[in-house]
Amino acid sequence: MGRKRLPPENNYPAIGDEATNELFASLKAEEPPPATYMSYIPSFFTTASLPFKNVNKTSFRRKGSNGVTLTITSPFNVPFGKFGRLLLSVLTTHAVLSKNKRVPVMIEYNALADLLRELQLPKQRGREIREQLECFKGAAFCFEQRIETFQKRESLRGIPLDSLSEGDVRVETTTTGSIQFTSGIQFQKITDDRNGSWFGNFKIILSADFAAFCQSHAVPINYSVYKEISSASGKDIYAWLVYRNNGLNDTGKASVFVSRDKLVEQFMSLDSESGGRLVSTYYSRICDEIKEIKRRYYKELNVDLSDPSGITLFKSPTPVLKEDTRYALITSTI
């Protein structure tokens, strides 16, 4: 005989009715927006950064904008690529958030999976992150900046004024520094004949100099966006856009023009032989990256790409902490 299906009550719509579907849809809890996480990168690395790909060298030199030159060294191989940038961001964030200032900072992970979870990466990326940890062992970065200005001779100190001509004089200021990323890295590889290998008990000690540098000179970024940008160059451009936007304001300097050659010099680093032939190609790539960042990640970005000689950045809503003091670079003129 079976159970008899009763007709629906007149006061209530039948299951599957359009009204019922709307009712249940209205009662369904709204899904929370995807979580976003803030992190930091050393502000110097918005001017010049890690190599885009594996260069298989113990030294890498990049000339950035504003007279800045970055040299990265490592006993094995310099950090590189998008995973090197993500790991650098996590290390920088630990330094910035440390309660102890100007001392080494220790970071500990029980398992590689814990580090991957913090990086928001799947376990399949464990090999790439271990590779970058090897690169950061003993690695350091050296920076040099040369700035040429014209100053009145009366403003100069320690120089005999009689030896200078009247009026303005040309002054070239050189600033240098060398900072080691880590003081030490330790981890264990545990091998089981039946279950394979397992990596764990990670200890990463950030050097006191690196920690102090990050605590004074770091750029806050949206890590969720930074991670999602697939290319290494795109990550650099996004961080630079956030940094440059903070230097603009609605009342004073509301826009800045950056020439095509300066952009290519900073993000693509051409050699002298191929430079002239590839400037237009590389500039087009940079503009494509900016368009993609604006379309997918930073919709409020106010930028004019119509001028073939360069781009103009206008003040945009700040995507992270507004007026954070860590936007400052090594000197106020960089």
QUIRAMO-V29142 format. One record per pair of residues at least 4 apart in sequence whose ideal C-beta (glycine too) atoms are under 6 Angstrom apart, sorted by the first residue. I is the first residue (numbers start at 0). J is the second residue. If there is no record, write none. Layout:
i={I;I}
j={J;J}
//
This chain:
i={7;12;12;12;35;35;36;36;37;37;38;38;38;39;39;39;39;39;40;40;40;40;40;41;41;41;42;42;42;42;43;44;45;45;45;45;46;46;46;47;47;47;47;48;49;49;49;50;50;50;51;51;52;53;54;57;58;59;59;60;61;61;62;63;63;64;64;65;66;66;66;67;68;69;70;71;71;72;73;73;73;74;75;76;78;78;78;78;79;80;81;82;82;83;84;85;86;89;89;91;91;93;93;94;94;94;94;95;95;95;97;100;101;102;103;103;103;104;104;105;106;107;108;108;108;109;109;110;111;111;115;115;119;120;124;135;135;136;138;139;140;141;142;143;144;144;145;146;146;147;148;149;149;150;150;151;152;152;152;163;174;178;178;178;179;180;181;181;182;182;183;184;185;186;186;187;187;188;188;189;190;205;205;212;213;216;217;218;218;219;219;219;220;220;220;221;221;222;224;225;228;228;228;232;233;236;237;243;244;245;247;247;249;253;254;254;255;256;256;257;257;257;257;258;259;259;259;262;263;263;263;263;266;267;269;269;273;277;286;292;292;293;293;299;299;300;301;301;302;302;303;304;317;328;329}
j={13;16;18;19;221;223;222;223;219;319;88;92;222;91;92;95;217;219;44;88;91;218;238;91;213;217;216;217;218;328;142;48;218;238;239;242;63;64;67;61;63;67;69;235;78;79;83;54;59;79;231;232;80;79;59;73;72;71;77;70;69;268;68;67;265;261;265;333;144;145;146;144;143;142;141;77;140;139;77;134;138;137;133;134;83;131;134;135;83;231;231;127;131;131;234;118;131;117;118;213;217;104;106;104;205;210;213;213;214;217;104;214;211;207;182;204;207;205;210;204;203;202;113;114;201;113;199;199;125;198;120;122;226;124;128;180;181;184;180;179;178;177;176;175;174;333;173;172;332;171;170;167;169;154;170;167;160;163;168;168;330;208;209;212;206;209;204;205;204;206;204;203;202;198;201;199;200;196;198;197;196;209;210;216;217;328;325;242;326;319;320;323;225;238;241;318;319;226;296;234;233;234;237;266;288;288;292;312;315;326;252;314;314;314;311;313;312;309;311;261;262;309;310;309;282;308;309;285;267;278;281;282;285;281;274;277;277;281;304;296;297;297;300;315;316;315;313;315;310;312;311;310;321;333;333}
//
